[in-house]
Amino acid sequence: MSFIETDEQKQLRAAVAGLAARYGYVDYVLPRARRGEPLTELWDEAGKAGFLGVNLPEEYGGGGAGIYELSLVQEELAAKGAGLLLVVVSPAICGTIIGKYGTDAQKDAWLPGLADGSRKMAFGITEPDAGSNSHRITTTARRDDGGWVLGGSKVFISGVDQADAVLIVARTEDHRTGRLKPALFIVPTGAEGFTARPMAMDIVEPDNQFTLFLDDVRLPADALVGAEDAALMQLFAGLNPERILGAAMAVGMGRYALDAATAYARERAVWDAPIGAHQGIAHPLAQVKIELELAKLMMQKAAVLYDSGDDGGAAEAANMAKYAAAEASIKALDQAIQTHGGGGLAAEHGLAAMLGAARIARVAPVSREMILNFVSQHSLGLPRSY
Ligand SMILES: Cc1cc2nc3c(=O)[nH]c(=O)nc-3n(C[C@H](O)[C@H](O)[C@H](O)COP(=O)(O)OP(=O)(O)OC[C@H]3O[C@@H](n4cnc5c(N)ncnc54)[C@H](O)[C@@H]3O)c2cc1C
Protein backbone atom coordinates (compact mmCIF):
# COMPACT_ATOMS: atom_id res chain seq x y z
CA MET A 1 0.00 0.00 0.00
CA SER A 2 1.37 3.37 -0.96
CA PHE A 3 0.28 6.68 0.47
CA ILE A 4 1.29 8.40 -2.73
CA GLU A 5 -1.24 8.41 -5.51
CA THR A 6 -0.14 7.65 -9.06
CA ASP A 7 -0.17 10.34 -11.74
CA GLU A 8 -3.21 8.63 -13.23
CA GLN A 9 -5.09 8.83 -9.93
CA LYS A 10 -4.11 12.49 -9.50
CA GLN A 11 -5.30 13.26 -13.03
CA LEU A 12 -8.57 11.48 -12.32
CA ARG A 13 -9.05 13.59 -9.16
CA ALA A 14 -8.38 16.79 -11.11
CA ALA A 15 -10.70 15.84 -13.98
CA VAL A 16 -13.59 14.93 -11.65
CA ALA A 17 -13.07 18.06 -9.55
CA GLY A 18 -13.14 20.15 -12.75
CA LEU A 19 -16.41 18.58 -13.87
CA ALA A 20 -18.06 18.94 -10.46
CA ALA A 21 -16.93 22.58 -10.18
CA ARG A 22 -18.71 23.40 -13.46
CA TYR A 23 -21.95 22.24 -11.84
CA GLY A 24 -21.37 23.37 -8.24
CA TYR A 25 -23.47 23.17 -5.11
CA VAL A 26 -25.23 26.52 -4.71
CA ASP A 27 -26.25 27.09 -8.33
CA TYR A 28 -26.94 23.56 -9.52
CA VAL A 29 -27.21 20.92 -6.77
CA LEU A 30 -29.04 22.91 -4.10
CA PRO A 31 -32.02 24.04 -6.21
CA ARG A 32 -32.38 20.49 -7.56
CA ALA A 33 -32.15 19.04 -4.07
CA ARG A 34 -34.81 21.44 -2.80
CA ARG A 35 -37.12 20.23 -5.57
CA GLY A 36 -36.12 16.58 -5.02
CA GLU A 37 -34.86 16.30 -8.61
CA PRO A 38 -31.92 14.08 -9.56
CA LEU A 39 -28.67 15.51 -10.93
CA THR A 40 -29.23 13.95 -14.34
CA GLU A 41 -26.94 16.20 -16.42
CA LEU A 42 -24.03 15.73 -14.03
CA TRP A 43 -24.63 11.98 -13.86
CA ASP A 44 -24.76 11.68 -17.65
CA GLU A 45 -21.63 13.74 -18.17
CA ALA A 46 -19.72 11.85 -15.48
CA GLY A 47 -20.86 8.59 -17.07
CA LYS A 48 -19.73 9.58 -20.56
CA ALA A 49 -16.36 10.67 -19.19
CA GLY A 50 -15.93 7.17 -17.74
CA PHE A 51 -15.93 8.33 -14.10
CA LEU A 52 -18.91 6.26 -12.93
CA GLY A 53 -17.54 2.95 -14.20
CA VAL A 54 -13.87 3.29 -13.26
CA ASN A 55 -14.16 0.19 -11.05
CA LEU A 56 -15.88 -2.02 -13.63
CA PRO A 57 -14.03 -4.39 -15.99
CA GLU A 58 -12.62 -2.87 -19.17
CA GLU A 59 -14.11 -5.60 -21.36
CA TYR A 60 -17.55 -4.29 -20.33
CA GLY A 61 -16.77 -0.64 -20.93
CA GLY A 62 -15.43 0.14 -17.45
CA GLY A 63 -12.12 1.64 -16.46
CA GLY A 64 -10.63 -1.59 -15.14
CA ALA A 65 -9.50 0.11 -11.91
CA GLY A 66 -10.90 -0.46 -8.42
CA ILE A 67 -13.04 0.77 -5.56
CA TYR A 68 -10.14 3.08 -4.65
CA GLU A 69 -10.66 4.97 -7.91
CA LEU A 70 -14.46 5.00 -7.59
CA SER A 71 -14.19 6.38 -4.06
CA LEU A 72 -11.80 9.03 -5.35
CA VAL A 73 -14.44 10.02 -7.96
CA GLN A 74 -17.16 10.22 -5.30
CA GLU A 75 -14.96 12.19 -2.90
CA GLU A 76 -14.08 14.79 -5.54
CA LEU A 77 -17.71 15.17 -6.65
CA ALA A 78 -18.87 15.60 -3.05
CA ALA A 79 -16.02 18.02 -2.29
CA LYS A 80 -17.73 20.39 -4.76
CA GLY A 81 -21.09 19.71 -3.11
CA ALA A 82 -22.09 17.41 -5.98
CA GLY A 83 -21.79 13.88 -4.60
CA LEU A 84 -23.96 11.34 -6.41
CA LEU A 85 -25.80 9.03 -4.00
CA LEU A 86 -26.48 6.46 -6.69
CA VAL A 87 -22.75 5.96 -7.29
CA VAL A 88 -22.83 4.22 -3.91
CA VAL A 89 -25.49 1.89 -5.24
CA SER A 90 -25.34 1.42 -9.02
CA PRO A 91 -21.66 0.89 -9.93
CA ALA A 92 -20.36 0.22 -6.39
CA ILE A 93 -22.82 -2.36 -5.06
CA CYS A 94 -24.70 -3.66 -8.08
CA GLY A 95 -21.85 -3.37 -10.61
CA THR A 96 -19.44 -5.10 -8.23
CA ILE A 97 -21.79 -7.98 -7.41
CA ILE A 98 -22.77 -8.58 -11.05
CA GLY A 99 -19.11 -8.28 -12.12
CA LYS A 100 -18.02 -10.85 -9.54
CA TYR A 101 -20.96 -13.27 -9.46
CA GLY A 102 -23.12 -12.58 -12.53
CA THR A 103 -23.37 -14.88 -15.54
CA ASP A 104 -21.81 -13.77 -18.83
CA ALA A 105 -25.31 -12.88 -20.05
CA GLN A 106 -25.99 -10.73 -16.94
CA LYS A 107 -22.64 -8.99 -17.37
CA ASP A 108 -23.36 -8.34 -21.07
CA ALA A 109 -26.81 -7.03 -20.23
CA TRP A 110 -25.90 -4.74 -17.35
CA LEU A 111 -22.25 -3.81 -16.98
CA PRO A 112 -21.80 -1.60 -20.09
CA GLY A 113 -24.85 0.50 -19.08
CA LEU A 114 -23.83 0.72 -15.43
CA ALA A 115 -20.31 1.68 -16.54
CA ASP A 116 -21.30 4.57 -18.81
CA GLY A 117 -24.18 5.63 -16.56
CA SER A 118 -26.84 5.09 -19.24
CA ARG A 119 -28.50 2.50 -16.96
CA LYS A 120 -28.91 2.56 -13.21
CA MET A 121 -29.63 -0.14 -10.70
CA ALA A 122 -30.97 0.58 -7.21
CA PHE A 123 -30.36 -1.75 -4.28
CA GLY A 124 -32.96 -3.02 -1.84
CA ILE A 125 -32.15 -4.81 1.39
CA THR A 126 -33.87 -2.76 4.14
CA GLU A 127 -37.27 -3.98 5.26
CA PRO A 128 -39.75 -2.33 7.60
CA ASP A 129 -39.76 -5.09 10.23
CA ALA A 130 -36.13 -6.20 9.93
CA GLY A 131 -34.33 -2.82 9.92
CA SER A 132 -30.68 -3.22 10.91
CA ASN A 133 -31.22 -6.91 11.52
CA SER A 134 -30.96 -8.22 7.96
CA HIS A 135 -31.30 -11.77 9.24
CA ARG A 136 -34.98 -11.00 9.72
CA ILE A 137 -35.80 -10.05 6.16
CA THR A 138 -38.86 -11.87 4.85
CA THR A 139 -38.93 -11.01 1.13
CA THR A 140 -39.16 -14.49 -0.33
CA ALA A 141 -38.59 -16.04 -3.74
CA ARG A 142 -40.36 -19.26 -4.68
CA ARG A 143 -39.63 -21.35 -7.75
CA ASP A 144 -42.39 -21.44 -10.33
CA ASP A 145 -42.47 -22.67 -13.91
CA GLY A 146 -38.70 -22.59 -14.26
CA GLY A 147 -38.56 -19.02 -12.93
CA TRP A 148 -39.17 -17.22 -9.65
CA VAL A 149 -42.04 -15.45 -7.94
CA LEU A 150 -41.01 -12.74 -5.49
CA GLY A 151 -43.11 -11.39 -2.61
CA GLY A 152 -42.33 -8.87 0.13
CA SER A 153 -41.63 -5.22 0.77
CA LYS A 154 -38.67 -2.86 1.22
CA VAL A 155 -38.26 0.63 2.67
CA PHE A 156 -35.92 3.62 2.16
CA ILE A 157 -34.77 2.37 -1.25
CA SER A 158 -32.94 5.25 -2.98
CA GLY A 159 -33.33 6.30 -6.59
CA VAL A 160 -35.95 3.77 -7.72
CA ASP A 161 -37.56 6.43 -9.96
CA GLN A 162 -34.29 6.75 -11.90
CA ALA A 163 -33.43 3.05 -11.97
CA ASP A 164 -34.01 0.45 -14.66
CA ALA A 165 -33.98 -2.30 -12.04
CA VAL A 166 -33.47 -2.94 -8.34
CA LEU A 167 -31.10 -5.58 -7.01
CA ILE A 168 -33.34 -7.11 -4.36
CA VAL A 169 -31.98 -9.07 -1.43
CA ALA A 170 -34.39 -11.91 -0.69
CA ARG A 171 -34.52 -15.40 0.75
CA THR A 172 -35.52 -18.49 -1.15
CA GLU A 173 -38.44 -20.47 0.23
CA ASP A 174 -35.98 -23.19 1.35
CA HIS A 175 -34.33 -20.68 3.68
CA ARG A 176 -37.42 -18.77 4.75
CA THR A 177 -36.31 -18.23 8.34
CA GLY A 178 -33.17 -18.27 10.46
CA ARG A 179 -29.76 -16.94 9.62
CA LEU A 180 -29.92 -15.09 6.31
CA LYS A 181 -28.81 -16.92 3.19
CA PRO A 182 -29.32 -14.08 0.80
CA ALA A 183 -30.49 -14.65 -2.75
CA LEU A 184 -30.07 -11.62 -5.02
CA PHE A 185 -32.51 -10.87 -7.84
CA ILE A 186 -32.47 -8.28 -10.60
CA VAL A 187 -36.01 -6.92 -10.59
CA PRO A 188 -36.94 -4.54 -13.44
CA THR A 189 -38.75 -1.47 -12.11
CA GLY A 190 -41.41 -2.01 -14.81
CA ALA A 191 -42.18 -5.60 -13.73
CA GLU A 192 -45.81 -6.47 -13.09
CA GLY A 193 -46.55 -6.53 -9.35
CA PHE A 194 -43.67 -4.12 -8.58
CA THR A 195 -44.87 -0.88 -6.96
CA ALA A 196 -42.66 1.98 -5.72
CA ARG A 197 -44.20 4.61 -3.47
CA PRO A 198 -42.16 7.77 -2.74
CA MET A 199 -41.42 8.32 0.95
CA ALA A 200 -41.83 11.79 2.43
CA MET A 201 -38.35 12.54 3.79
CA ASP A 202 -37.21 15.62 5.71
CA ILE A 203 -33.81 15.84 4.02
CA VAL A 204 -32.78 18.17 1.20
CA GLU A 205 -31.42 15.65 -1.27
CA PRO A 206 -31.70 15.21 -5.05
CA ASP A 207 -32.35 11.45 -4.82
CA ASN A 208 -35.60 10.17 -3.39
CA GLN A 209 -36.37 7.17 -1.20
CA PHE A 210 -39.15 4.67 -1.89
CA THR A 211 -41.21 1.98 -0.23
CA LEU A 212 -41.37 -1.05 -2.51
CA PHE A 213 -44.15 -3.61 -2.71
CA LEU A 214 -43.34 -6.87 -4.46
CA ASP A 215 -46.63 -8.52 -5.08
CA ASP A 216 -46.00 -11.90 -6.73
CA VAL A 217 -43.46 -10.43 -9.13
CA ARG A 218 -42.67 -13.06 -11.78
CA LEU A 219 -39.04 -13.25 -12.80
CA PRO A 220 -37.18 -15.46 -15.26
CA ALA A 221 -34.64 -17.99 -13.92
CA ASP A 222 -31.77 -15.73 -14.98
CA ALA A 223 -32.94 -12.91 -12.66
CA LEU A 224 -31.00 -14.65 -9.87
CA VAL A 225 -27.46 -13.29 -9.51
CA GLY A 226 -24.91 -15.84 -8.33
CA ALA A 227 -25.73 -18.82 -6.20
CA GLU A 228 -29.14 -19.38 -4.66
CA ASP A 229 -27.75 -19.59 -1.15
CA ALA A 230 -24.43 -17.89 -1.61
CA ALA A 231 -24.24 -17.13 2.09
CA LEU A 232 -23.11 -13.67 3.05
CA MET A 233 -19.88 -13.52 0.98
CA GLN A 234 -21.71 -12.53 -2.17
CA LEU A 235 -23.68 -9.81 -0.42
CA PHE A 236 -20.61 -8.43 1.32
CA ALA A 237 -18.84 -8.21 -2.02
CA GLY A 238 -21.24 -5.30 -2.54
CA LEU A 239 -21.67 -4.01 1.00
CA ASN A 240 -18.00 -3.25 1.66
CA PRO A 241 -17.83 -1.02 -1.45
CA GLU A 242 -21.10 0.57 -0.28
CA ARG A 243 -19.50 1.55 3.03
CA ILE A 244 -16.33 2.80 1.37
CA LEU A 245 -18.33 4.88 -1.10
CA GLY A 246 -20.52 6.19 1.72
CA ALA A 247 -17.34 7.23 3.50
CA ALA A 248 -16.08 8.92 0.32
CA MET A 249 -19.27 10.93 0.00
CA ALA A 250 -19.01 12.00 3.64
CA VAL A 251 -15.32 12.93 3.39
CA GLY A 252 -16.12 14.99 0.28
CA MET A 253 -19.01 16.79 1.98
CA GLY A 254 -16.77 17.53 4.95
CA ARG A 255 -14.16 19.00 2.62
CA TYR A 256 -16.85 21.17 1.00
CA ALA A 257 -17.92 22.46 4.42
CA LEU A 258 -14.35 23.11 5.51
CA ASP A 259 -13.54 24.98 2.29
CA ALA A 260 -16.62 27.16 2.70
CA ALA A 261 -15.85 27.82 6.37
CA THR A 262 -12.18 28.69 5.90
CA ALA A 263 -12.90 30.94 2.90
CA TYR A 264 -15.46 32.82 4.99
CA ALA A 265 -13.22 32.95 8.08
CA ARG A 266 -10.41 34.53 6.04
CA GLU A 267 -12.67 37.28 4.69
CA ARG A 268 -15.18 38.12 7.37
CA ALA A 269 -14.00 40.76 9.86
CA VAL A 270 -16.30 42.13 12.55
CA TRP A 271 -13.54 43.40 14.88
CA ASP A 272 -10.18 44.39 13.50
CA ALA A 273 -9.00 41.02 12.24
CA PRO A 274 -10.74 38.34 10.15
CA ILE A 275 -12.75 35.97 12.36
CA GLY A 276 -10.35 33.16 11.38
CA ALA A 277 -7.72 34.87 13.52
CA HIS A 278 -9.75 33.98 16.63
CA GLN A 279 -8.80 30.58 18.00
CA GLY A 280 -12.44 29.99 18.88
CA ILE A 281 -13.04 29.81 15.13
CA ALA A 282 -9.65 28.47 13.92
CA HIS A 283 -9.18 25.54 16.33
CA PRO A 284 -12.47 23.76 15.69
CA LEU A 285 -11.75 24.05 11.96
CA ALA A 286 -8.26 22.67 12.46
CA GLN A 287 -9.77 19.76 14.43
CA VAL A 288 -12.19 19.10 11.61
CA LYS A 289 -9.31 19.08 9.13
CA ILE A 290 -7.46 16.47 11.21
CA GLU A 291 -10.54 14.30 11.64
CA LEU A 292 -11.37 14.43 7.94
CA GLU A 293 -7.82 13.48 6.97
CA LEU A 294 -7.91 10.54 9.39
CA ALA A 295 -11.25 9.37 8.05
CA LYS A 296 -9.93 9.66 4.49
CA LEU A 297 -6.86 7.63 5.37
CA MET A 298 -9.02 4.82 6.76
CA MET A 299 -11.23 5.01 3.68
CA GLN A 300 -8.16 4.65 1.45
CA LYS A 301 -6.94 1.72 3.54
CA ALA A 302 -10.34 0.04 3.23
CA ALA A 303 -10.34 0.56 -0.55
CA VAL A 304 -6.80 -0.80 -0.94
CA LEU A 305 -7.65 -3.86 1.18
CA TYR A 306 -10.82 -4.46 -0.78
CA ASP A 307 -9.12 -4.08 -4.15
CA SER A 308 -6.37 -6.47 -3.08
CA GLY A 309 -8.97 -9.13 -2.24
CA ASP A 310 -8.72 -9.01 1.56
CA ASP A 311 -12.46 -8.99 2.26
CA GLY A 312 -12.08 -9.56 6.01
CA GLY A 313 -9.61 -6.72 6.48
CA ALA A 314 -11.71 -4.51 4.20
CA ALA A 315 -14.84 -5.15 6.28
CA GLU A 316 -13.27 -3.82 9.47
CA ALA A 317 -11.64 -0.85 7.73
CA ALA A 318 -14.75 -0.01 5.68
CA ASN A 319 -16.89 0.06 8.82
CA MET A 320 -14.37 2.22 10.65
CA ALA A 321 -14.00 4.55 7.65
CA LYS A 322 -17.75 5.00 7.27
CA TYR A 323 -18.09 5.71 10.99
CA ALA A 324 -15.22 8.19 11.08
CA ALA A 325 -16.21 9.93 7.85
CA ALA A 326 -19.82 10.36 8.94
CA GLU A 327 -18.83 11.86 12.28
CA ALA A 328 -16.18 14.13 10.72
CA SER A 329 -18.48 15.43 7.99
CA ILE A 330 -21.34 16.15 10.40
CA LYS A 331 -18.92 18.03 12.64
CA ALA A 332 -17.51 19.89 9.62
CA LEU A 333 -20.95 21.03 8.50
CA ASP A 334 -21.94 22.05 12.01
CA GLN A 335 -18.74 24.05 12.41
CA ALA A 336 -19.10 25.62 8.95
CA ILE A 337 -22.56 26.81 9.98
CA GLN A 338 -21.17 28.23 13.22
CA THR A 339 -18.36 29.98 11.34
CA HIS A 340 -20.87 31.70 9.06
CA GLY A 341 -22.87 33.04 12.04
CA GLY A 342 -26.46 33.79 11.03
CA GLY A 343 -25.45 33.27 7.41
CA GLY A 344 -24.83 29.62 8.22
CA LEU A 345 -28.57 29.18 8.57
CA ALA A 346 -29.47 31.31 5.55
CA ALA A 347 -30.83 29.53 2.50
CA GLU A 348 -28.25 31.13 0.19
CA HIS A 349 -25.33 28.99 1.43
CA GLY A 350 -27.29 25.74 1.79
CA LEU A 351 -25.08 24.62 4.68
CA ALA A 352 -27.96 23.70 6.98
CA ALA A 353 -29.48 21.73 4.10
CA MET A 354 -26.18 19.91 3.61
CA LEU A 355 -25.95 19.14 7.33
CA GLY A 356 -29.21 17.21 7.02
CA ALA A 357 -27.79 15.30 4.06
CA ALA A 358 -24.51 14.62 5.89
CA ARG A 359 -26.57 13.23 8.76
CA ILE A 360 -27.70 10.36 6.48
CA ALA A 361 -24.25 8.79 6.79
CA ARG A 362 -24.71 8.33 10.54
CA VAL A 363 -27.70 6.07 9.84
CA ALA A 364 -27.15 4.56 6.39
CA PRO A 365 -26.08 2.26 4.86
CA VAL A 366 -25.31 0.90 8.30
CA SER A 367 -25.90 2.87 11.47
CA ARG A 368 -23.27 4.22 13.82
CA GLU A 369 -24.45 1.84 16.55
CA MET A 370 -24.21 -1.25 14.34
CA ILE A 371 -20.64 -0.28 13.43
CA LEU A 372 -19.82 0.07 17.12
CA ASN A 373 -21.37 -3.38 17.62
CA PHE A 374 -19.18 -4.77 14.82
CA VAL A 375 -16.00 -3.25 16.24
CA SER A 376 -16.85 -4.33 19.81
CA GLN A 377 -17.44 -7.88 18.70
CA HIS A 378 -14.98 -8.47 15.85
CA SER A 379 -12.13 -6.08 16.60
CA LEU A 380 -12.23 -6.20 20.39
CA GLY A 381 -13.57 -9.72 20.95
CA LEU A 382 -16.28 -8.51 23.33
CA PRO A 383 -19.44 -10.57 23.82
CA ARG A 384 -22.34 -9.82 21.51
CA SER A 385 -25.11 -7.99 23.32
CA TYR A 386 -28.03 -8.61 20.99
C1 LIG B 1 -31.54 8.59 3.04
C2 LIG B 1 -31.54 7.11 3.17
C3 LIG B 1 -31.26 6.32 2.06
C4 LIG B 1 -31.30 4.93 2.16
N1 LIG B 1 -31.10 4.17 1.02
C5 LIG B 1 -31.24 2.81 1.11
C6 LIG B 1 -31.16 2.01 -0.08
O1 LIG B 1 -30.94 2.52 -1.20
N2 LIG B 1 -31.31 0.67 0.04
C7 LIG B 1 -31.56 0.06 1.24
O2 LIG B 1 -31.70 -1.16 1.27
N3 LIG B 1 -31.65 0.81 2.39
C8 LIG B 1 -31.50 2.15 2.34
N4 LIG B 1 -31.60 2.92 3.49
C9 LIG B 1 -31.92 2.26 4.76
C10 LIG B 1 -30.80 2.26 5.77
O3 LIG B 1 -29.81 1.35 5.39
C11 LIG B 1 -31.42 1.94 7.15
O4 LIG B 1 -32.20 3.06 7.52
C12 LIG B 1 -30.39 1.63 8.20
O5 LIG B 1 -29.74 0.41 7.91
C13 LIG B 1 -31.00 1.55 9.61
O6 LIG B 1 -32.12 0.71 9.62
P1 LIG B 1 -33.50 1.23 10.27
O7 LIG B 1 -33.82 2.56 9.67
O8 LIG B 1 -34.53 0.17 10.11
O9 LIG B 1 -33.19 1.45 11.79
P2 LIG B 1 -33.37 0.39 12.98
O10 LIG B 1 -32.69 -0.89 12.65
O11 LIG B 1 -34.80 0.33 13.37
O12 LIG B 1 -32.55 1.10 14.14
C14 LIG B 1 -33.05 2.22 14.87
C15 LIG B 1 -31.96 2.68 15.82
O13 LIG B 1 -31.63 1.63 16.74
C16 LIG B 1 -30.24 1.34 16.67
N5 LIG B 1 -30.04 -0.11 16.85
C17 LIG B 1 -30.64 -1.13 16.20
N6 LIG B 1 -30.15 -2.29 16.62
C18 LIG B 1 -29.20 -2.03 17.56
C19 LIG B 1 -28.33 -2.82 18.36
N7 LIG B 1 -28.31 -4.16 18.29
N8 LIG B 1 -27.48 -2.18 19.19
C20 LIG B 1 -27.45 -0.82 19.27
N9 LIG B 1 -28.28 -0.03 18.55
C21 LIG B 1 -29.13 -0.62 17.70
C22 LIG B 1 -29.81 1.79 15.28
O14 LIG B 1 -28.43 2.06 15.23
C23 LIG B 1 -30.65 3.04 15.09
O15 LIG B 1 -30.02 4.13 15.74
C24 LIG B 1 -31.56 4.31 3.41
C25 LIG B 1 -31.81 5.11 4.54
C26 LIG B 1 -31.80 6.49 4.43
C27 LIG B 1 -32.09 7.31 5.64
PDBQT file of the ligand as one rigid body, heavy atoms in Angstrom, charges set to zero:
ROOT
HETATM    1  C1  LIG A 401     -31.537   8.593   3.039  1.00  0.00    +0.000 C 
HETATM    2  C2  LIG A 401     -31.541   7.106   3.173  1.00  0.00    +0.000 A 
HETATM    3  C3  LIG A 401     -31.264   6.317   2.055  1.00  0.00    +0.000 A 
HETATM    4  C4  LIG A 401     -31.296   4.930   2.162  1.00  0.00    +0.000 A 
HETATM    5  N1  LIG A 401     -31.101   4.170   1.025  1.00  0.00    +0.000 NA
HETATM    6  C5  LIG A 401     -31.236   2.813   1.111  1.00  0.00    +0.000 A 
HETATM    7  C6  LIG A 401     -31.158   2.010  -0.085  1.00  0.00    +0.000 A 
HETATM    8  O1  LIG A 401     -30.941   2.520  -1.197  1.00  0.00    +0.000 OA
HETATM    9  N2  LIG A 401     -31.309   0.672   0.040  1.00  0.00    +0.000 N 
HETATM   10  C7  LIG A 401     -31.561   0.063   1.242  1.00  0.00    +0.000 A 
HETATM   11  O2  LIG A 401     -31.701  -1.157   1.269  1.00  0.00    +0.000 OA
HETATM   12  N3  LIG A 401     -31.650   0.810   2.388  1.00  0.00    +0.000 NA
HETATM   13  C8  LIG A 401     -31.505   2.147   2.341  1.00  0.00    +0.000 A 
HETATM   14  N4  LIG A 401     -31.604   2.915   3.493  1.00  0.00    +0.000 N 
HETATM   15  C9  LIG A 401     -31.925   2.261   4.760  1.00  0.00    +0.000 C 
HETATM   16  C10 LIG A 401     -30.797   2.259   5.775  1.00  0.00    +0.000 C 
HETATM   17  O3  LIG A 401     -29.811   1.347   5.385  1.00  0.00    +0.000 OA
HETATM   18  C11 LIG A 401     -31.415   1.945   7.145  1.00  0.00    +0.000 C 
HETATM   19  O4  LIG A 401     -32.198   3.064   7.519  1.00  0.00    +0.000 OA
HETATM   20  C12 LIG A 401     -30.395   1.634   8.201  1.00  0.00    +0.000 C 
HETATM   21  O5  LIG A 401     -29.741   0.411   7.915  1.00  0.00    +0.000 OA
HETATM   22  C13 LIG A 401     -30.999   1.546   9.609  1.00  0.00    +0.000 C 
HETATM   23  O6  LIG A 401     -32.116   0.706   9.625  1.00  0.00    +0.000 OA
HETATM   24  P1  LIG A 401     -33.497   1.230  10.268  1.00  0.00    +0.000 P 
HETATM   25  O7  LIG A 401     -33.818   2.556   9.668  1.00  0.00    +0.000 OA
HETATM   26  O8  LIG A 401     -34.527   0.166  10.112  1.00  0.00    +0.000 OA
HETATM   27  O9  LIG A 401     -33.185   1.450  11.793  1.00  0.00    +0.000 OA
HETATM   28  P2  LIG A 401     -33.366   0.392  12.985  1.00  0.00    +0.000 P 
HETATM   29  O10 LIG A 401     -32.691  -0.886  12.649  1.00  0.00    +0.000 OA
HETATM   30  O11 LIG A 401     -34.800   0.335  13.368  1.00  0.00    +0.000 OA
HETATM   31  O12 LIG A 401     -32.549   1.102  14.144  1.00  0.00    +0.000 OA
HETATM   32  C14 LIG A 401     -33.053   2.217  14.874  1.00  0.00    +0.000 C 
HETATM   33  C15 LIG A 401     -31.959   2.678  15.818  1.00  0.00    +0.000 C 
HETATM   34  O13 LIG A 401     -31.631   1.629  16.735  1.00  0.00    +0.000 OA
HETATM   35  C16 LIG A 401     -30.238   1.342  16.666  1.00  0.00    +0.000 C 
HETATM   36  N5  LIG A 401     -30.038  -0.108  16.847  1.00  0.00    +0.000 N 
HETATM   37  C17 LIG A 401     -30.639  -1.132  16.204  1.00  0.00    +0.000 A 
HETATM   38  N6  LIG A 401     -30.149  -2.292  16.623  1.00  0.00    +0.000 NA
HETATM   39  C18 LIG A 401     -29.201  -2.032  17.560  1.00  0.00    +0.000 A 
HETATM   40  C19 LIG A 401     -28.330  -2.821  18.361  1.00  0.00    +0.000 A 
HETATM   41  N7  LIG A 401     -28.309  -4.161  18.287  1.00  0.00    +0.000 N 
HETATM   42  N8  LIG A 401     -27.477  -2.183  19.189  1.00  0.00    +0.000 NA
HETATM   43  C20 LIG A 401     -27.446  -0.823  19.272  1.00  0.00    +0.000 A 
HETATM   44  N9  LIG A 401     -28.276  -0.027  18.554  1.00  0.00    +0.000 NA
HETATM   45  C21 LIG A 401     -29.128  -0.622  17.703  1.00  0.00    +0.000 A 
HETATM   46  C22 LIG A 401     -29.809   1.790  15.279  1.00  0.00    +0.000 C 
HETATM   47  O14 LIG A 401     -28.427   2.061  15.231  1.00  0.00    +0.000 OA
HETATM   48  C23 LIG A 401     -30.651   3.037  15.093  1.00  0.00    +0.000 C 
HETATM   49  O15 LIG A 401     -30.024   4.128  15.737  1.00  0.00    +0.000 OA
HETATM   50  C24 LIG A 401     -31.558   4.315   3.410  1.00  0.00    +0.000 A 
HETATM   51  C25 LIG A 401     -31.806   5.109   4.538  1.00  0.00    +0.000 A 
HETATM   52  C26 LIG A 401     -31.800   6.486   4.428  1.00  0.00    +0.000 A 
HETATM   53  C27 LIG A 401     -32.087   7.308   5.644  1.00  0.00    +0.000 C 
ENDROOT
TORSDOF 0
